[in-house]
Amino acid sequence: MSITRPFKATDMFKFNNINLDVWTETYGIGFYLSYLSRWPDMCVVEESPSGQLMGYVIAKSEGSGTDWHGHITALTISPPYRRLSLASRLCSFLALISSSTYKNFYIDLYVRCANTIAIGFYEREGYSVYRRVREYYGSLGVGRGGRDEEDAFDMRMPLQRDRERRSVRPGGRDIVVSAEEVS
């Protein structure tokens, strides 16, 4: 059993059990605070009855025209709480907010190509690979030009407003773009 509630700034003092996971991207305090101030309704946590954080999602709404979309910046569940459908609950919550409040056409996210478990999860949630972004992780971070650069899949899920399903396409894994093209 868990409670889905708004992410609070003080949660940053309690989420090490989540952020220490190898697949979780971590950010500076200012980054989290900017999301909490601009998109507070798109930032939520799963909390156990004892008060321990089990997982969270931080997201935003961005773009223009038919590219107006929700973007999952981070969705992660602490390893002991995985396989309890908490990530599915966070995805459903975000889809509802993105569709009803922000009137987004789709939701997107970036996931490391090597993270096959996350890719499979998102596919079960209705996302599909839109394109592969070369060196997405190294190009945006400290590893620029280094050997640790890693590709990402840009995954998307159409929402109700995308009636023509422009946000998805077949063969997305074969469409390769550079990180500079999506920055």
Secondary structure by P-SEA (a helix, b strand, c coil): cbbbbccccccccccccccccccbbbbcaaaaaaaaacccccbbbbbccccccccbbbbbbbbccccbbbbbcbbbbcccccccaaaaaaaaaaaaaaccccccccccccccccaaaaaaaaaaacccccbbbcaaaaaacccccccccbbbbbbbbbccccccccccccccccccccccccc
